[in-house]
Amino acid sequence: MANETNIDLSAALNNLLNTATTLVQQVVELAISGIKTAVGAIEPLGKAAGDLVGSTTAALGQAVQNVTSAIAPKK
């Protein structure tokens, strides 16, 4: 009788550890998936922001050139 109880307890502990391991694995996979999704969303936004800064800088440079040409004396 004592051996049967030990076998049941051993099986229960084994099932508990398997469940805990699976749960931890799924949490890690979910976190990795969330990070990949966030990076995938942020990457295009970063590129767009960089393009915007470049375009703005070019436009400001052109505006400065236009003002400078208007102010400079004509020969």
PyRosetta script that sets phi, psi and omega in degrees:
from pyrosetta import init, pose_from_sequence

init()
pose = pose_from_sequence("MANETNIDLSAALNNLLNTATTLVQQVVELAISGIKTAVGAIEPLGKAAGDLVGSTTAALGQAVQNVTSAIAPKK")
pose.set_psi(1, -40.5)
pose.set_omega(1, -177.4)
pose.set_phi(2, -64.3)
pose.set_psi(2, -36.0)
pose.set_omega(2, 179.6)
pose.set_phi(3, -67.0)
pose.set_psi(3, -36.6)
pose.set_omega(3, 179.2)
pose.set_phi(4, -63.4)
pose.set_psi(4, -40.2)
pose.set_omega(4, 178.3)
pose.set_phi(5, -64.4)
pose.set_psi(5, -42.2)
pose.set_omega(5, 178.1)
pose.set_phi(6, -62.9)
pose.set_psi(6, -40.4)
pose.set_omega(6, 179.8)
pose.set_phi(7, -65.3)
pose.set_psi(7, -42.2)
pose.set_omega(7, 179.3)
pose.set_phi(8, -64.6)
pose.set_psi(8, -42.5)
pose.set_omega(8, 179.5)
pose.set_phi(9, -65.4)
pose.set_psi(9, -40.5)
pose.set_omega(9, 178.9)
pose.set_phi(10, -63.6)
pose.set_psi(10, -43.8)
pose.set_omega(10, 178.5)
pose.set_phi(11, -64.5)
pose.set_psi(11, -39.8)
pose.set_omega(11, 179.7)
pose.set_phi(12, -65.2)
pose.set_psi(12, -44.3)
pose.set_omega(12, 178.2)
pose.set_phi(13, -64.8)
pose.set_psi(13, -39.2)
pose.set_omega(13, 177.9)
pose.set_phi(14, -62.6)
pose.set_psi(14, -44.2)
pose.set_omega(14, 177.6)
pose.set_phi(15, -63.7)
pose.set_psi(15, -39.7)
pose.set_omega(15, 179.4)
pose.set_phi(16, -63.9)
pose.set_psi(16, -44.7)
pose.set_omega(16, 179.2)
pose.set_phi(17, -66.2)
pose.set_psi(17, -39.7)
pose.set_omega(17, 177.3)
pose.set_phi(18, -62.9)
pose.set_psi(18, -42.0)
pose.set_omega(18, 178.9)
pose.set_phi(19, -64.9)
pose.set_psi(19, -43.3)
pose.set_omega(19, 179.1)
pose.set_phi(20, -63.8)
pose.set_psi(20, -41.8)
pose.set_omega(20, 178.7)
pose.set_phi(21, -62.7)
pose.set_psi(21, -44.1)
pose.set_omega(21, 178.6)
pose.set_phi(22, -62.6)
pose.set_psi(22, -41.3)
pose.set_omega(22, 179.8)
pose.set_phi(23, -63.1)
pose.set_psi(23, -45.6)
pose.set_omega(23, 179.2)
pose.set_phi(24, -62.9)
pose.set_psi(24, -42.0)
pose.set_omega(24, 178.9)
pose.set_phi(25, -60.5)
pose.set_psi(25, -44.1)
pose.set_omega(25, -179.5)
pose.set_phi(26, -67.3)
pose.set_psi(26, -36.6)
pose.set_omega(26, 178.0)
pose.set_phi(27, -64.7)
pose.set_psi(27, -42.9)
pose.set_omega(27, 178.8)
pose.set_phi(28, -64.0)
pose.set_psi(28, -44.4)
pose.set_omega(28, 178.7)
pose.set_phi(29, -62.7)
pose.set_psi(29, -38.3)
pose.set_omega(29, 178.0)
pose.set_phi(30, -65.4)
pose.set_psi(30, -41.7)
pose.set_omega(30, 178.8)
pose.set_phi(31, -64.4)
pose.set_psi(31, -43.3)
pose.set_omega(31, 179.2)
pose.set_phi(32, -63.1)
pose.set_psi(32, -42.4)
pose.set_omega(32, 178.5)
pose.set_phi(33, -62.4)
pose.set_psi(33, -41.1)
pose.set_omega(33, 178.0)
pose.set_phi(34, -63.7)
pose.set_psi(34, -40.2)
pose.set_omega(34, 178.9)
pose.set_phi(35, -65.2)
pose.set_psi(35, -43.7)
pose.set_omega(35, 179.3)
pose.set_phi(36, -62.4)
pose.set_psi(36, -40.3)
pose.set_omega(36, 178.9)
pose.set_phi(37, -65.1)
pose.set_psi(37, -43.2)
pose.set_omega(37, 179.9)
pose.set_phi(38, -63.7)
pose.set_psi(38, -43.1)
pose.set_omega(38, 178.9)
pose.set_phi(39, -64.5)
pose.set_psi(39, -41.0)
pose.set_omega(39, 178.2)
pose.set_phi(40, -62.2)
pose.set_psi(40, -32.4)
pose.set_omega(40, 179.0)
pose.set_phi(41, -80.8)
pose.set_psi(41, -36.3)
pose.set_omega(41, -176.2)
pose.set_phi(42, -76.1)
pose.set_psi(42, -33.7)
pose.set_omega(42, -175.9)
pose.set_phi(43, -57.3)
pose.set_psi(43, -50.0)
pose.set_omega(43, 178.1)
pose.set_phi(44, -64.8)
pose.set_psi(44, -33.9)
pose.set_omega(44, 178.6)
pose.set_phi(45, -65.5)
pose.set_psi(45, -39.7)
pose.set_omega(45, 177.1)
pose.set_phi(46, -64.0)
pose.set_psi(46, -40.9)
pose.set_omega(46, 178.4)
pose.set_phi(47, -65.2)
pose.set_psi(47, -43.2)
pose.set_omega(47, 179.4)
pose.set_phi(48, -63.4)
pose.set_psi(48, -40.0)
pose.set_omega(48, 178.5)
pose.set_phi(49, -64.6)
pose.set_psi(49, -40.9)
pose.set_omega(49, 177.2)
pose.set_phi(50, -63.4)
pose.set_psi(50, -42.9)
pose.set_omega(50, 177.4)
pose.set_phi(51, -62.9)
pose.set_psi(51, -39.4)
pose.set_omega(51, 179.2)
pose.set_phi(52, -63.6)
pose.set_psi(52, -42.8)
pose.set_omega(52, 178.6)
pose.set_phi(53, -63.5)
pose.set_psi(53, -42.1)
pose.set_omega(53, 178.4)
pose.set_phi(54, -62.6)
pose.set_psi(54, -44.7)
pose.set_omega(54, 179.7)
pose.set_phi(55, -64.6)
pose.set_psi(55, -42.0)
pose.set_omega(55, 179.7)
pose.set_phi(56, -63.7)
pose.set_psi(56, -42.2)
pose.set_omega(56, 178.9)
pose.set_phi(57, -62.7)
pose.set_psi(57, -43.1)
pose.set_omega(57, 178.9)
pose.set_phi(58, -63.8)
pose.set_psi(58, -42.2)
pose.set_omega(58, 179.8)
pose.set_phi(59, -64.9)
pose.set_psi(59, -41.3)
pose.set_omega(59, 178.3)
pose.set_phi(60, -65.8)
pose.set_psi(60, -39.5)
pose.set_omega(60, 177.0)
pose.set_phi(61, -61.4)
pose.set_psi(61, -42.4)
pose.set_omega(61, 178.3)
pose.set_phi(62, -65.0)
pose.set_psi(62, -40.3)
pose.set_omega(62, 179.0)
pose.set_phi(63, -63.6)
pose.set_psi(63, -41.7)
pose.set_omega(63, 178.2)
pose.set_phi(64, -63.3)
pose.set_psi(64, -41.5)
pose.set_omega(64, 178.2)
pose.set_phi(65, -62.1)
pose.set_psi(65, -42.5)
pose.set_omega(65, 180.0)
pose.set_phi(66, -64.0)
pose.set_psi(66, -43.5)
pose.set_omega(66, 178.6)
pose.set_phi(67, -65.1)
pose.set_psi(67, -42.0)
pose.set_omega(67, 179.8)
pose.set_phi(68, -63.0)
pose.set_psi(68, -42.1)
pose.set_omega(68, 178.6)
pose.set_phi(69, -66.3)
pose.set_psi(69, -34.6)
pose.set_omega(69, 179.7)
pose.set_phi(70, -71.0)
pose.set_psi(70, -34.3)
pose.set_omega(70, -177.6)
pose.set_phi(71, -81.5)
pose.set_psi(71, -35.3)
pose.set_omega(71, -176.3)
pose.set_phi(72, -62.5)
pose.set_psi(72, 140.8)
pose.set_omega(72, 179.5)
pose.set_phi(73, -67.2)
pose.set_psi(73, 142.0)
pose.set_omega(73, 179.1)
pose.set_phi(74, -83.5)
pose.set_psi(74, 143.3)
pose.set_omega(74, 179.2)
pose.set_phi(75, -103.4)
pose.dump_pdb("model.pdb")
